[in-house]
Amino acid sequence: MQFKDVVYALGDFFLWTFEILSSLENLPNIFFSAIIAILFLYWMREMAGHAKAGEK
């Protein structure tokens, strides 16, 4: 097995994964945006709880 075979295999893998992403269209963006929004809201609720308790 030559190094060229490894590089081609890696390239084929990347092409396959990007084909999956292109078929999903905008769903990965929506998924990660939703996770970030949920975590942001959780963090803001925690900060509000600390502010209400008088902590800095």
mmCIF entry with sequence, helices, sheets and N, C-alpha, C, O atoms, coordinates in Angstrom:
data_MODEL
# 
_entry.id   MODEL 
# 
_entity.id                         1 
_entity.type                       polymer 
_entity.pdbx_number_of_molecules   1 
# 
_entity_poly.entity_id                      1 
_entity_poly.type                           'polypeptide(L)' 
_entity_poly.nstd_linkage                   no 
_entity_poly.nstd_monomer                   no 
_entity_poly.pdbx_seq_one_letter_code       MQFKDVVYALGDFFLWTFEILSSLENLPNIFFSAIIAILFLYWMREMAGHAKAGEK 
_entity_poly.pdbx_seq_one_letter_code_can   MQFKDVVYALGDFFLWTFEILSSLENLPNIFFSAIIAILFLYWMREMAGHAKAGEK 
_entity_poly.pdbx_strand_id                 A 
# 
loop_
_entity_poly_seq.entity_id 
_entity_poly_seq.num 
_entity_poly_seq.mon_id 
_entity_poly_seq.hetero 
1 1  MET n 
1 2  GLN n 
1 3  PHE n 
1 4  LYS n 
1 5  ASP n 
1 6  VAL n 
1 7  VAL n 
1 8  TYR n 
1 9  ALA n 
1 10 LEU n 
1 11 GLY n 
1 12 ASP n 
1 13 PHE n 
1 14 PHE n 
1 15 LEU n 
1 16 TRP n 
1 17 THR n 
1 18 PHE n 
1 19 GLU n 
1 20 ILE n 
1 21 LEU n 
1 22 SER n 
1 23 SER n 
1 24 LEU n 
1 25 GLU n 
1 26 ASN n 
1 27 LEU n 
1 28 PRO n 
1 29 ASN n 
1 30 ILE n 
1 31 PHE n 
1 32 PHE n 
1 33 SER n 
1 34 ALA n 
1 35 ILE n 
1 36 ILE n 
1 37 ALA n 
1 38 ILE n 
1 39 LEU n 
1 40 PHE n 
1 41 LEU n 
1 42 TYR n 
1 43 TRP n 
1 44 MET n 
1 45 ARG n 
1 46 GLU n 
1 47 MET n 
1 48 ALA n 
1 49 GLY n 
1 50 HIS n 
1 51 ALA n 
1 52 LYS n 
1 53 ALA n 
1 54 GLY n 
1 55 GLU n 
1 56 LYS n 
# 
_struct_asym.id          A 
_struct_asym.entity_id   1 
# 
loop_
_struct_conf.conf_type_id 
_struct_conf.id 
_struct_conf.pdbx_PDB_helix_id 
_struct_conf.beg_label_comp_id 
_struct_conf.beg_label_asym_id 
_struct_conf.beg_label_seq_id 
_struct_conf.pdbx_beg_PDB_ins_code 
_struct_conf.end_label_comp_id 
_struct_conf.end_label_asym_id 
_struct_conf.end_label_seq_id 
_struct_conf.pdbx_end_PDB_ins_code 
_struct_conf.beg_auth_comp_id 
_struct_conf.beg_auth_asym_id 
_struct_conf.beg_auth_seq_id 
_struct_conf.end_auth_comp_id 
_struct_conf.end_auth_asym_id 
_struct_conf.end_auth_seq_id 
_struct_conf.pdbx_PDB_helix_class 
_struct_conf.details 
_struct_conf.pdbx_PDB_helix_length 
HELX_P HELX_P1 AA1 PHE A 3  ? LEU A 24 ? PHE A 3  LEU A 24 1 ? 22 
HELX_P HELX_P2 AA2 LEU A 27 ? LYS A 52 ? LEU A 27 LYS A 52 1 ? 26 
# 
_struct_conf_type.id          HELX_P 
_struct_conf_type.criteria    ? 
_struct_conf_type.reference   ? 
# 
loop_
_atom_site.group_PDB 
_atom_site.id 
_atom_site.type_symbol 
_atom_site.label_atom_id 
_atom_site.label_alt_id 
_atom_site.label_comp_id 
_atom_site.label_asym_id 
_atom_site.label_entity_id 
_atom_site.label_seq_id 
_atom_site.pdbx_PDB_ins_code 
_atom_site.Cartn_x 
_atom_site.Cartn_y 
_atom_site.Cartn_z 
_atom_site.occupancy 
_atom_site.B_iso_or_equiv 
_atom_site.pdbx_formal_charge 
_atom_site.auth_seq_id 
_atom_site.auth_comp_id 
_atom_site.auth_asym_id 
_atom_site.auth_atom_id 
_atom_site.pdbx_PDB_model_num 
ATOM 1   N N  . MET A 1 1  ? 0.848   -1.173 0.000  1.00 0.00 ? 1  MET A N  1 
ATOM 2   C CA . MET A 1 1  ? 0.000   0.000  0.000  1.00 0.00 ? 1  MET A CA 1 
ATOM 3   C C  . MET A 1 1  ? 0.894   1.238  0.000  1.00 0.00 ? 1  MET A C  1 
ATOM 4   O O  . MET A 1 1  ? 1.775   1.387  0.847  1.00 0.00 ? 1  MET A O  1 
ATOM 5   N N  . GLN A 1 2  ? 0.655   2.101  -0.947 1.00 0.00 ? 2  GLN A N  1 
ATOM 6   C CA . GLN A 1 2  ? 1.459   3.301  -1.092 1.00 0.00 ? 2  GLN A CA 1 
ATOM 7   C C  . GLN A 1 2  ? 0.773   4.484  -0.418 1.00 0.00 ? 2  GLN A C  1 
ATOM 8   O O  . GLN A 1 2  ? -0.413  4.442  -0.093 1.00 0.00 ? 2  GLN A O  1 
ATOM 9   N N  . PHE A 1 3  ? 1.546   5.522  -0.224 1.00 0.00 ? 3  PHE A N  1 
ATOM 10  C CA . PHE A 1 3  ? 1.019   6.736  0.381  1.00 0.00 ? 3  PHE A CA 1 
ATOM 11  C C  . PHE A 1 3  ? -0.082  7.335  -0.495 1.00 0.00 ? 3  PHE A C  1 
ATOM 12  O O  . PHE A 1 3  ? -1.043  7.918  0.008  1.00 0.00 ? 3  PHE A O  1 
ATOM 13  N N  . LYS A 1 4  ? 0.072   7.185  -1.792 1.00 0.00 ? 4  LYS A N  1 
ATOM 14  C CA . LYS A 1 4  ? -0.924  7.698  -2.738 1.00 0.00 ? 4  LYS A CA 1 
ATOM 15  C C  . LYS A 1 4  ? -2.287  7.061  -2.469 1.00 0.00 ? 4  LYS A C  1 
ATOM 16  O O  . LYS A 1 4  ? -3.311  7.739  -2.556 1.00 0.00 ? 4  LYS A O  1 
ATOM 17  N N  . ASP A 1 5  ? -2.312  5.772  -2.145 1.00 0.00 ? 5  ASP A N  1 
ATOM 18  C CA . ASP A 1 5  ? -3.567  5.088  -1.857 1.00 0.00 ? 5  ASP A CA 1 
ATOM 19  C C  . ASP A 1 5  ? -4.249  5.657  -0.616 1.00 0.00 ? 5  ASP A C  1 
ATOM 20  O O  . ASP A 1 5  ? -5.471  5.792  -0.569 1.00 0.00 ? 5  ASP A O  1 
ATOM 21  N N  . VAL A 1 6  ? -3.444  5.986  0.377  1.00 0.00 ? 6  VAL A N  1 
ATOM 22  C CA . VAL A 1 6  ? -3.988  6.575  1.606  1.00 0.00 ? 6  VAL A CA 1 
ATOM 23  C C  . VAL A 1 6  ? -4.600  7.938  1.302  1.00 0.00 ? 6  VAL A C  1 
ATOM 24  O O  . VAL A 1 6  ? -5.690  8.254  1.778  1.00 0.00 ? 6  VAL A O  1 
ATOM 25  N N  . VAL A 1 7  ? -3.901  8.739  0.513  1.00 0.00 ? 7  VAL A N  1 
ATOM 26  C CA . VAL A 1 7  ? -4.388  10.076 0.183  1.00 0.00 ? 7  VAL A CA 1 
ATOM 27  C C  . VAL A 1 7  ? -5.680  9.987  -0.625 1.00 0.00 ? 7  VAL A C  1 
ATOM 28  O O  . VAL A 1 7  ? -6.619  10.742 -0.370 1.00 0.00 ? 7  VAL A O  1 
ATOM 29  N N  . TYR A 1 8  ? -5.739  9.076  -1.594 1.00 0.00 ? 8  TYR A N  1 
ATOM 30  C CA . TYR A 1 8  ? -6.960  8.917  -2.383 1.00 0.00 ? 8  TYR A CA 1 
ATOM 31  C C  . TYR A 1 8  ? -8.116  8.409  -1.521 1.00 0.00 ? 8  TYR A C  1 
ATOM 32  O O  . TYR A 1 8  ? -9.255  8.843  -1.692 1.00 0.00 ? 8  TYR A O  1 
ATOM 33  N N  . ALA A 1 9  ? -7.830  7.508  -0.611 1.00 0.00 ? 9  ALA A N  1 
ATOM 34  C CA . ALA A 1 9  ? -8.875  7.006  0.277  1.00 0.00 ? 9  ALA A CA 1 
ATOM 35  C C  . ALA A 1 9  ? -9.407  8.129  1.166  1.00 0.00 ? 9  ALA A C  1 
ATOM 36  O O  . ALA A 1 9  ? -10.614 8.236  1.387  1.00 0.00 ? 9  ALA A O  1 
ATOM 37  N N  . LEU A 1 10 ? -8.511  8.955  1.667  1.00 0.00 ? 10 LEU A N  1 
ATOM 38  C CA . LEU A 1 10 ? -8.920  10.086 2.493  1.00 0.00 ? 10 LEU A CA 1 
ATOM 39  C C  . LEU A 1 10 ? -9.756  11.075 1.672  1.00 0.00 ? 10 LEU A C  1 
ATOM 40  O O  . LEU A 1 10 ? -10.759 11.598 2.157  1.00 0.00 ? 10 LEU A O  1 
ATOM 41  N N  . GLY A 1 11 ? -9.342  11.324 0.444  1.00 0.00 ? 11 GLY A N  1 
ATOM 42  C CA . GLY A 1 11 ? -10.109 12.207 -0.437 1.00 0.00 ? 11 GLY A CA 1 
ATOM 43  C C  . GLY A 1 11 ? -11.492 11.656 -0.729 1.00 0.00 ? 11 GLY A C  1 
ATOM 44  O O  . GLY A 1 11 ? -12.468 12.405 -0.737 1.00 0.00 ? 11 GLY A O  1 
ATOM 45  N N  . ASP A 1 12 ? -11.589 10.341 -0.972 1.00 0.00 ? 12 ASP A N  1 
ATOM 46  C CA . ASP A 1 12 ? -12.893 9.718  -1.207 1.00 0.00 ? 12 ASP A CA 1 
ATOM 47  C C  . ASP A 1 12 ? -13.788 9.818  0.021  1.00 0.00 ? 12 ASP A C  1 
ATOM 48  O O  . ASP A 1 12 ? -14.995 10.031 -0.098 1.00 0.00 ? 12 ASP A O  1 
ATOM 49  N N  . PHE A 1 13 ? -13.191 9.664  1.201  1.00 0.00 ? 13 PHE A N  1 
ATOM 50  C CA . PHE A 1 13 ? -13.956 9.786  2.439  1.00 0.00 ? 13 PHE A CA 1 
ATOM 51  C C  . PHE A 1 13 ? -14.514 11.197 2.589  1.00 0.00 ? 13 PHE A C  1 
ATOM 52  O O  . PHE A 1 13 ? -15.685 11.364 2.928  1.00 0.00 ? 13 PHE A O  1 
ATOM 53  N N  . PHE A 1 14 ? -13.689 12.212 2.339  1.00 0.00 ? 14 PHE A N  1 
ATOM 54  C CA . PHE A 1 14 ? -14.158 13.592 2.444  1.00 0.00 ? 14 PHE A CA 1 
ATOM 55  C C  . PHE A 1 14 ? -15.252 13.888 1.427  1.00 0.00 ? 14 PHE A C  1 
ATOM 56  O O  . PHE A 1 14 ? -16.225 14.569 1.748  1.00 0.00 ? 14 PHE A O  1 
ATOM 57  N N  . LEU A 1 15 ? -15.107 13.391 0.221  1.00 0.00 ? 15 LEU A N  1 
ATOM 58  C CA . LEU A 1 15 ? -16.157 13.591 -0.782 1.00 0.00 ? 15 LEU A CA 1 
ATOM 59  C C  . LEU A 1 15 ? -17.463 12.951 -0.335 1.00 0.00 ? 15 LEU A C  1 
ATOM 60  O O  . LEU A 1 15 ? -18.533 13.535 -0.507 1.00 0.00 ? 15 LEU A O  1 
ATOM 61  N N  . TRP A 1 16 ? -17.382 11.762 0.233  1.00 0.00 ? 16 TRP A N  1 
ATOM 62  C CA . TRP A 1 16 ? -18.576 11.065 0.716  1.00 0.00 ? 16 TRP A CA 1 
ATOM 63  C C  . TRP A 1 16 ? -19.258 11.856 1.832  1.00 0.00 ? 16 TRP A C  1 
ATOM 64  O O  . TRP A 1 16 ? -20.479 12.010 1.829  1.00 0.00 ? 16 TRP A O  1 
ATOM 65  N N  . THR A 1 17 ? -18.463 12.361 2.790  1.00 0.00 ? 17 THR A N  1 
ATOM 66  C CA . THR A 1 17 ? -19.063 13.106 3.898  1.00 0.00 ? 17 THR A CA 1 
ATOM 67  C C  . THR A 1 17 ? -19.682 14.408 3.417  1.00 0.00 ? 17 THR A C  1 
ATOM 68  O O  . THR A 1 17 ? -20.739 14.803 3.910  1.00 0.00 ? 17 THR A O  1 
ATOM 69  N N  . PHE A 1 18 ? -19.050 15.084 2.464  1.00 0.00 ? 18 PHE A N  1 
ATOM 70  C CA . PHE A 1 18 ? -19.625 16.337 1.966  1.00 0.00 ? 18 PHE A CA 1 
ATOM 71  C C  . PHE A 1 18 ? -20.861 16.077 1.116  1.00 0.00 ? 18 PHE A C  1 
ATOM 72  O O  . PHE A 1 18 ? -21.742 16.934 1.045  1.00 0.00 ? 18 PHE A O  1 
ATOM 73  N N  . GLU A 1 19 ? -20.950 14.929 0.474  1.00 0.00 ? 19 GLU A N  1 
ATOM 74  C CA . GLU A 1 19 ? -22.178 14.580 -0.240 1.00 0.00 ? 19 GLU A CA 1 
ATOM 75  C C  . GLU A 1 19 ? -23.330 14.399 0.742  1.00 0.00 ? 19 GLU A C  1 
ATOM 76  O O  . GLU A 1 19 ? -24.462 14.792 0.459  1.00 0.00 ? 19 GLU A O  1 
ATOM 77  N N  . ILE A 1 20 ? -23.040 13.806 1.891  1.00 0.00 ? 20 ILE A N  1 
ATOM 78  C CA . ILE A 1 20 ? -24.072 13.651 2.925  1.00 0.00 ? 20 ILE A CA 1 
ATOM 79  C C  . ILE A 1 20 ? -24.525 15.030 3.405  1.00 0.00 ? 20 ILE A C  1 
ATOM 80  O O  . ILE A 1 20 ? -25.721 15.280 3.554  1.00 0.00 ? 20 ILE A O  1 
ATOM 81  N N  . LEU A 1 21 ? -23.559 15.925 3.646  1.00 0.00 ? 21 LEU A N  1 
ATOM 82  C CA . LEU A 1 21 ? -23.910 17.262 4.115  1.00 0.00 ? 21 LEU A CA 1 
ATOM 83  C C  . LEU A 1 21 ? -24.727 18.025 3.077  1.00 0.00 ? 21 LEU A C  1 
ATOM 84  O O  . LEU A 1 21 ? -25.657 18.750 3.432  1.00 0.00 ? 21 LEU A O  1 
ATOM 85  N N  . SER A 1 22 ? -24.390 17.870 1.808  1.00 0.00 ? 22 SER A N  1 
ATOM 86  C CA . SER A 1 22 ? -25.144 18.596 0.788  1.00 0.00 ? 22 SER A CA 1 
ATOM 87  C C  . SER A 1 22 ? -26.556 18.032 0.643  1.00 0.00 ? 22 SER A C  1 
ATOM 88  O O  . SER A 1 22 ? -27.478 18.766 0.287  1.00 0.00 ? 22 SER A O  1 
ATOM 89  N N  . SER A 1 23 ? -26.735 16.750 0.913  1.00 0.00 ? 23 SER A N  1 
ATOM 90  C CA . SER A 1 23 ? -28.087 16.185 0.834  1.00 0.00 ? 23 SER A CA 1 
ATOM 91  C C  . SER A 1 23 ? -28.939 16.598 2.037  1.00 0.00 ? 23 SER A C  1 
ATOM 92  O O  . SER A 1 23 ? -30.167 16.626 1.949  1.00 0.00 ? 23 SER A O  1 
ATOM 93  N N  . LEU A 1 24 ? -28.294 16.915 3.150  1.00 0.00 ? 24 LEU A N  1 
ATOM 94  C CA . LEU A 1 24 ? -29.031 17.378 4.334  1.00 0.00 ? 24 LEU A CA 1 
ATOM 95  C C  . LEU A 1 24 ? -29.422 18.846 4.223  1.00 0.00 ? 24 LEU A C  1 
ATOM 96  O O  . LEU A 1 24 ? -30.260 19.331 4.984  1.00 0.00 ? 24 LEU A O  1 
ATOM 97  N N  . GLU A 1 25 ? -28.819 19.542 3.286  1.00 0.00 ? 25 GLU A N  1 
ATOM 98  C CA . GLU A 1 25 ? -29.057 20.956 3.028  1.00 0.00 ? 25 GLU A CA 1 
ATOM 99  C C  . GLU A 1 25 ? -28.821 21.793 4.272  1.00 0.00 ? 25 GLU A C  1 
ATOM 100 O O  . GLU A 1 25 ? -27.683 21.873 4.735  1.00 0.00 ? 25 GLU A O  1 
ATOM 101 N N  . ASN A 1 26 ? -29.841 22.415 4.830  1.00 0.00 ? 26 ASN A N  1 
ATOM 102 C CA . ASN A 1 26 ? -29.660 23.373 5.915  1.00 0.00 ? 26 ASN A CA 1 
ATOM 103 C C  . ASN A 1 26 ? -29.866 22.760 7.302  1.00 0.00 ? 26 ASN A C  1 
ATOM 104 O O  . ASN A 1 26 ? -29.738 23.469 8.300  1.00 0.00 ? 26 ASN A O  1 
ATOM 105 N N  . LEU A 1 27 ? -30.179 21.483 7.392  1.00 0.00 ? 27 LEU A N  1 
ATOM 106 C CA . LEU A 1 27 ? -30.464 20.865 8.692  1.00 0.00 ? 27 LEU A CA 1 
ATOM 107 C C  . LEU A 1 27 ? -29.293 20.919 9.678  1.00 0.00 ? 27 LEU A C  1 
ATOM 108 O O  . LEU A 1 27 ? -29.533 21.184 10.856 1.00 0.00 ? 27 LEU A O  1 
ATOM 109 N N  . PRO A 1 28 ? -28.041 20.683 9.269  1.00 0.00 ? 28 PRO A N  1 
ATOM 110 C CA . PRO A 1 28 ? -26.952 20.805 10.257 1.00 0.00 ? 28 PRO A CA 1 
ATOM 111 C C  . PRO A 1 28 ? -26.844 22.211 10.840 1.00 0.00 ? 28 PRO A C  1 
ATOM 112 O O  . PRO A 1 28 ? -26.570 22.367 12.030 1.00 0.00 ? 28 PRO A O  1 
ATOM 113 N N  . ASN A 1 29 ? -27.056 23.233 10.012 1.00 0.00 ? 29 ASN A N  1 
ATOM 114 C CA . ASN A 1 29 ? -27.004 24.611 10.516 1.00 0.00 ? 29 ASN A CA 1 
ATOM 115 C C  . ASN A 1 29 ? -28.110 24.864 11.525 1.00 0.00 ? 29 ASN A C  1 
ATOM 116 O O  . ASN A 1 29 ? -27.875 25.489 12.560 1.00 0.00 ? 29 ASN A O  1 
ATOM 117 N N  . ILE A 1 30 ? -29.309 24.387 11.236 1.00 0.00 ? 30 ILE A N  1 
ATOM 118 C CA . ILE A 1 30 ? -30.428 24.564 12.153 1.00 0.00 ? 30 ILE A CA 1 
ATOM 119 C C  . ILE A 1 30 ? -30.169 23.801 13.455 1.00 0.00 ? 30 ILE A C  1 
ATOM 120 O O  . ILE A 1 30 ? -30.450 24.308 14.542 1.00 0.00 ? 30 ILE A O  1 
ATOM 121 N N  . PHE A 1 31 ? -29.640 22.597 13.343 1.00 0.00 ? 31 PHE A N  1 
ATOM 122 C CA . PHE A 1 31 ? -29.355 21.771 14.518 1.00 0.00 ? 31 PHE A CA 1 
ATOM 123 C C  . PHE A 1 31 ? -28.349 22.452 15.442 1.00 0.00 ? 31 PHE A C  1 
ATOM 124 O O  . PHE A 1 31 ? -28.588 22.568 16.645 1.00 0.00 ? 31 PHE A O  1 
ATOM 125 N N  . PHE A 1 32 ? -27.229 22.902 14.885 1.00 0.00 ? 32 PHE A N  1 
ATOM 126 C CA . PHE A 1 32 ? -26.208 23.533 15.721 1.00 0.00 ? 32 PHE A CA 1 
ATOM 127 C C  . PHE A 1 32 ? -26.661 24.889 16.246 1.00 0.00 ? 32 PHE A C  1 
ATOM 128 O O  . PHE A 1 32 ? -26.307 25.269 17.362 1.00 0.00 ? 32 PHE A O  1 
ATOM 129 N N  . SER A 1 33 ? -27.434 25.620 15.458 1.00 0.00 ? 33 SER A N  1 
ATOM 130 C CA . SER A 1 33 ? -27.969 26.898 15.938 1.00 0.00 ? 33 SER A CA 1 
ATOM 131 C C  . SER A 1 33 ? -28.936 26.683 17.097 1.00 0.00 ? 33 SER A C  1 
ATOM 132 O O  . SER A 1 33 ? -28.937 27.458 18.054 1.00 0.00 ? 33 SER A O  1 
ATOM 133 N N  . ALA A 1 34 ? -29.747 25.651 17.022 1.00 0.00 ? 34 ALA A N  1 
ATOM 134 C CA . ALA A 1 34 ? -30.682 25.351 18.110 1.00 0.00 ? 34 ALA A CA 1 
ATOM 135 C C  . ALA A 1 34 ? -29.939 24.961 19.382 1.00 0.00 ? 34 ALA A C  1 
ATOM 136 O O  . ALA A 1 34 ? -30.312 25.390 20.473 1.00 0.00 ? 34 ALA A O  1 
ATOM 137 N N  . ILE A 1 35 ? -28.896 24.156 19.252 1.00 0.00 ? 35 ILE A N  1 
ATOM 138 C CA . ILE A 1 35 ? -28.110 23.764 20.424 1.00 0.00 ? 35 ILE A CA 1 
ATOM 139 C C  . ILE A 1 35 ? -27.475 24.992 21.066 1.00 0.00 ? 35 ILE A C  1 
ATOM 140 O O  . ILE A 1 35 ? -27.503 25.142 22.287 1.00 0.00 ? 35 ILE A O  1 
ATOM 141 N N  . ILE A 1 36 ? -26.899 25.875 20.240 1.00 0.00 ? 36 ILE A N  1 
ATOM 142 C CA . ILE A 1 36 ? -26.269 27.085 20.767 1.00 0.00 ? 36 ILE A CA 1 
ATOM 143 C C  . ILE A 1 36 ? -27.306 27.969 21.453 1.00 0.00 ? 36 ILE A C  1 
ATOM 144 O O  . ILE A 1 36 ? -27.029 28.519 22.520 1.00 0.00 ? 36 ILE A O  1 
ATOM 145 N N  . ALA A 1 37 ? -28.485 28.117 20.870 1.00 0.00 ? 37 ALA A N  1 
ATOM 146 C CA . ALA A 1 37 ? -29.535 28.947 21.467 1.00 0.00 ? 37 ALA A CA 1 
ATOM 147 C C  . ALA A 1 37 ? -29.989 28.371 22.804 1.00 0.00 ? 37 ALA A C  1 
ATOM 148 O O  . ALA A 1 37 ? -30.184 29.117 23.764 1.00 0.00 ? 37 ALA A O  1 
ATOM 149 N N  . ILE A 1 38 ? -30.159 27.061 22.874 1.00 0.00 ? 38 ILE A N  1 
ATOM 150 C CA . ILE A 1 38 ? -30.579 26.419 24.124 1.00 0.00 ? 38 ILE A CA 1 
ATOM 151 C C  . ILE A 1 38 ? -29.531 26.606 25.206 1.00 0.00 ? 38 ILE A C  1 
ATOM 152 O O  . ILE A 1 38 ? -29.861 26.926 26.347 1.00 0.00 ? 38 ILE A O  1 
ATOM 153 N N  . LEU A 1 39 ? -28.275 26.408 24.852 1.00 0.00 ? 39 LEU A N  1 
ATOM 154 C CA . LEU A 1 39 ? -27.201 26.588 25.838 1.00 0.00 ? 39 LEU A CA 1 
ATOM 155 C C  . LEU A 1 39 ? -27.077 28.047 26.271 1.00 0.00 ? 39 LEU A C  1 
ATOM 156 O O  . LEU A 1 39 ? -26.783 28.324 27.434 1.00 0.00 ? 39 LEU A O  1 
ATOM 157 N N  . PHE A 1 40 ? -27.298 28.982 25.344 1.00 0.00 ? 40 PHE A N  1 
ATOM 158 C CA . PHE A 1 40 ? -27.269 30.397 25.693 1.00 0.00 ? 40 PHE A CA 1 
ATOM 159 C C  . PHE A 1 40 ? -28.383 30.737 26.670 1.00 0.00 ? 40 PHE A C  1 
ATOM 160 O O  . PHE A 1 40 ? -28.150 31.435 27.658 1.00 0.00 ? 40 PHE A O  1 
ATOM 161 N N  . LEU A 1 41 ? -29.585 30.254 26.407 1.00 0.00 ? 41 LEU A N  1 
ATOM 162 C CA . LEU A 1 41 ? -30.701 30.525 27.316 1.00 0.00 ? 41 LEU A CA 1 
ATOM 163 C C  . LEU A 1 41 ? -30.469 29.918 28.692 1.00 0.00 ? 41 LEU A C  1 
ATOM 164 O O  . LEU A 1 41 ? -30.806 30.523 29.710 1.00 0.00 ? 41 LEU A O  1 
ATOM 165 N N  . TYR A 1 42 ? -29.891 28.719 28.719 1.00 0.00 ? 42 TYR A N  1 
ATOM 166 C CA . TYR A 1 42 ? -29.561 28.091 30.003 1.00 0.00 ? 42 TYR A CA 1 
ATOM 167 C C  . TYR A 1 42 ? -28.557 28.946 30.773 1.00 0.00 ? 42 TYR A C  1 
ATOM 168 O O  . TYR A 1 42 ? -28.707 29.167 31.975 1.00 0.00 ? 42 TYR A O  1 
ATOM 169 N N  . TRP A 1 43 ? -27.530 29.426 30.063 1.00 0.00 ? 43 TRP A N  1 
ATOM 170 C CA . TRP A 1 43 ? -26.494 30.223 30.710 1.00 0.00 ? 43 TRP A CA 1 
ATOM 171 C C  . TRP A 1 43 ? -27.074 31.544 31.242 1.00 0.00 ? 43 TRP A C  1 
ATOM 172 O O  . TRP A 1 43 ? -26.727 31.978 32.340 1.00 0.00 ? 43 TRP A O  1 
ATOM 173 N N  . MET A 1 44 ? -27.943 32.166 30.473 1.00 0.00 ? 44 MET A N  1 
ATOM 174 C CA . MET A 1 44 ? -28.557 33.421 30.917 1.00 0.00 ? 44 MET A CA 1 
ATOM 175 C C  . MET A 1 44 ? -29.442 33.193 32.140 1.00 0.00 ? 44 MET A C  1 
ATOM 176 O O  . MET A 1 44 ? -29.487 34.032 33.039 1.00 0.00 ? 44 MET A O  1 
ATOM 177 N N  . ARG A 1 45 ? -30.145 32.061 32.177 1.00 0.00 ? 45 ARG A N  1 
ATOM 178 C CA . ARG A 1 45 ? -30.971 31.740 33.350 1.00 0.00 ? 45 ARG A CA 1 
ATOM 179 C C  . ARG A 1 45 ? -30.085 31.534 34.581 1.00 0.00 ? 45 ARG A C  1 
ATOM 180 O O  . ARG A 1 45 ? -30.437 31.971 35.676 1.00 0.00 ? 45 ARG A O  1 
ATOM 181 N N  . GLU A 1 46 ? -28.948 30.876 34.410 1.00 0.00 ? 46 GLU A N  1 
ATOM 182 C CA . GLU A 1 46 ? -28.031 30.684 35.526 1.00 0.00 ? 46 GLU A CA 1 
ATOM 183 C C  . GLU A 1 46 ? -27.484 32.025 36.011 1.00 0.00 ? 46 GLU A C  1 
ATOM 184 O O  . GLU A 1 46 ? -27.371 32.250 37.216 1.00 0.00 ? 46 GLU A O  1 
ATOM 185 N N  . MET A 1 47 ? -27.145 32.913 35.081 1.00 0.00 ? 47 MET A N  1 
ATOM 186 C CA . MET A 1 47 ? -26.611 34.217 35.453 1.00 0.00 ? 47 MET A CA 1 
ATOM 187 C C  . MET A 1 47 ? -27.673 35.052 36.174 1.00 0.00 ? 47 MET A C  1 
ATOM 188 O O  . MET A 1 47 ? -27.360 35.781 37.115 1.00 0.00 ? 47 MET A O  1 
ATOM 189 N N  . ALA A 1 48 ? -28.925 34.944 35.730 1.00 0.00 ? 48 ALA A N  1 
ATOM 190 C CA . ALA A 1 48 ? -30.008 35.659 36.402 1.00 0.00 ? 48 ALA A CA 1 
ATOM 191 C C  . ALA A 1 48 ? -30.186 35.138 37.826 1.00 0.00 ? 48 ALA A C  1 
ATOM 192 O O  . ALA A 1 48 ? -30.448 35.913 38.746 1.00 0.00 ? 48 ALA A O  1 
ATOM 193 N N  . GLY A 1 49 ? -30.044 33.837 38.003 1.00 0.00 ? 49 GLY A N  1 
ATOM 194 C CA . GLY A 1 49 ? -30.145 33.253 39.340 1.00 0.00 ? 49 GLY A CA 1 
ATOM 195 C C  . GLY A 1 49 ? -29.029 33.744 40.254 1.00 0.00 ? 49 GLY A C  1 
ATOM 196 O O  . GLY A 1 49 ? -29.258 34.009 41.435 1.00 0.00 ? 49 GLY A O  1 
ATOM 197 N N  . HIS A 1 50 ? -27.822 33.862 39.706 1.00 0.00 ? 50 HIS A N  1 
ATOM 198 C CA . HIS A 1 50 ? -26.701 34.387 40.510 1.00 0.00 ? 50 HIS A CA 1 
ATOM 199 C C  . HIS A 1 50 ? -26.915 35.854 40.830 1.00 0.00 ? 50 HIS A C  1 
ATOM 200 O O  . HIS A 1 50 ? -26.616 36.285 41.943 1.00 0.00 ? 50 HIS A O  1 
ATOM 201 N N  . ALA A 1 51 ? -27.420 36.627 39.889 1.00 0.00 ? 51 ALA A N  1 
ATOM 202 C CA . ALA A 1 51 ? -27.655 38.051 40.134 1.00 0.00 ? 51 ALA A CA 1 
ATOM 203 C C  . ALA A 1 51 ? -28.750 38.234 41.185 1.00 0.00 ? 51 ALA A C  1 
ATOM 204 O O  . ALA A 1 51 ? -28.681 39.142 42.013 1.00 0.00 ? 51 ALA A O  1 
ATOM 205 N N  . LYS A 1 52 ? -29.751 37.373 41.145 1.00 0.00 ? 52 LYS A N  1 
ATOM 206 C CA . LYS A 1 52 ? -30.845 37.467 42.123 1.00 0.00 ? 52 LYS A CA 1 
ATOM 207 C C  . LYS A 1 52 ? -30.326 37.118 43.522 1.00 0.00 ? 52 LYS A C  1 
ATOM 208 O O  . LYS A 1 52 ? -30.801 37.667 44.516 1.00 0.00 ? 52 LYS A O  1 
ATOM 209 N N  . ALA A 1 53 ? -29.362 36.217 43.597 1.00 0.00 ? 53 ALA A N  1 
ATOM 210 C CA . ALA A 1 53 ? -28.797 35.826 44.890 1.00 0.00 ? 53 ALA A CA 1 
ATOM 211 C C  . ALA A 1 53 ? -27.776 36.836 45.385 1.00 0.00 ? 53 ALA A C  1 
ATOM 212 O O  . ALA A 1 53 ? -27.289 36.713 46.509 1.00 0.00 ? 53 ALA A O  1 
ATOM 213 N N  . GLY A 1 54 ? -27.435 37.840 44.566 1.00 0.00 ? 54 GLY A N  1 
ATOM 214 C CA . GLY A 1 54 ? -26.500 38.872 44.998 1.00 0.00 ? 54 GLY A CA 1 
ATOM 215 C C  . GLY A 1 54 ? -25.056 38.527 44.740 1.00 0.00 ? 54 GLY A C  1 
ATOM 216 O O  . GLY A 1 54 ? -24.169 39.199 45.267 1.00 0.00 ? 54 GLY A O  1 
ATOM 217 N N  . GLU A 1 55 ? -24.785 37.519 43.960 1.00 0.00 ? 55 GLU A N  1 
ATOM 218 C CA . GLU A 1 55 ? -23.414 37.152 43.646 1.00 0.00 ? 55 GLU A CA 1 
ATOM 219 C C  . GLU A 1 55 ? -22.923 37.953 42.453 1.00 0.00 ? 55 GLU A C  1 
ATOM 220 O O  . GLU A 1 55 ? -23.714 38.434 41.642 1.00 0.00 ? 55 GLU A O  1 
ATOM 221 N N  . LYS A 1 56 ? -21.603 38.090 42.358 1.00 0.00 ? 56 LYS A N  1 
ATOM 222 C CA . LYS A 1 56 ? -21.029 38.768 41.204 1.00 0.00 ? 56 LYS A CA 1 
ATOM 223 C C  . LYS A 1 56 ? -20.579 37.765 40.178 1.00 0.00 ? 56 LYS A C  1 
ATOM 224 O O  . LYS A 1 56 ? -20.064 38.145 39.127 1.00 0.00 ? 56 LYS A O  1 
# 
